[in-house]
């Protein structure tokens, strides 16, 4: 290969100059005609661990590299290759158009000034079999039957920060019996190419997803049709550099995925520096929120309380579960498959079906083998999780069923307050168990005299309470979390 560009830039910590903003370093180089491949090498050295994702846009404005590798300290070289019919992880293959290409170094996580050297080489060897970027898996229908499907909505592969390649992720999903899996690699869409190459060999349905990893929080977008620019922070200068008509924000990304027919979800909202801190984001534009995230361990116990806070304000987000798996082969730990599931009642097992099921809200989160049903009956009509009961007075009858469960306690939460607690034996003794309860007009707690909601939590009694009447809950004992059934007071409109 022939060297066509070499330059260095000192990335400044919390500072800017003519070649960089607080967040992004910028370099541009010319690519001549007749090249069939590019190789980009980025060398750097740091005393402390640093993570610097790399984005490369071709002369037509198309993203060709977006790779977030794990951070490292000391000397290191990251090399990426783009050919007409092949590319390294995090890269998109295709023709190499001549003109000005633009490289962005995302100053995502480092704590010192770092000298970076970028070298670009070109190869005149010309491929003949240029792939067409068409993703048939996006339209795949694995089952046309309406029913319950379980899966994972937050998983990573080696196309970004994961430890295993895409096919290994799908193999692991097959082994634990997932019906669907969303590989949500950071920033890139290169994992969609890998899915397209191998998804027919696997039983599990893949969802076209990606994770938007900003400096003030992370979000997943599901059922994408095209790549969405994820560079949302301090990006006015970057938008000008990339000739963008409109600079990306978390809100504009939510609008974009909705225009594509997909959904937007807030990830691990209380997880420290990667927790959700976009205070200006309109919560009504988030369809989903993590109700439990296993990597957060004990912090996950706070998520349902946060969720109640959103619900009390009238935001009807759907709660989902997350392993945020970076290594599904991990035998024991938060990244392993088969520990946490999101169950979705969907019209069919397809991306469209899963999205529709999530929007309807008949969804629950489970740890281990436990399964549940939660519904209500009012004036002769049945209402499921996610549905609204038009309330005109009188009692509302609820039913909670559990099976394949250990012994433990059901906690019934009504408008963010504890309504009742019910103990269940393990299912090996009782089989499927049901608890019915009624909420009369006097005990329905309407918020702002407009609406109320009821949801359920089931925790295994791994630790027996030391005092009568107390029921123990911790991050290790969660087994089931439902989404709410809403009660809308229609009498106020009279």
Helices and strands as residue ranges (DSSP letters): E 2-11, E 24-31, E 37-50, E 54-57, E 63-67, E 72-83, E 99-106, E 114-123, G 136-139, E 141-143, E 147-155, H 166-175, E 180-183, H 190-198, G 199-201, E 205-214, E 217-222, H 236-241, H 250-259, E 263-266, G 272-274, G 283-285, E 288-293, G 294-302, H 303-312, E 318-322, E 340-346, E 349-350, H 351-360, E 363-367, E 371-378, E 381-384, E 388-391, E 396-403, E 408-414, E 417-424, H 427-430, E 433-439, G 441-443, E 451-460, E 478-482, E 485-489, G 490-493
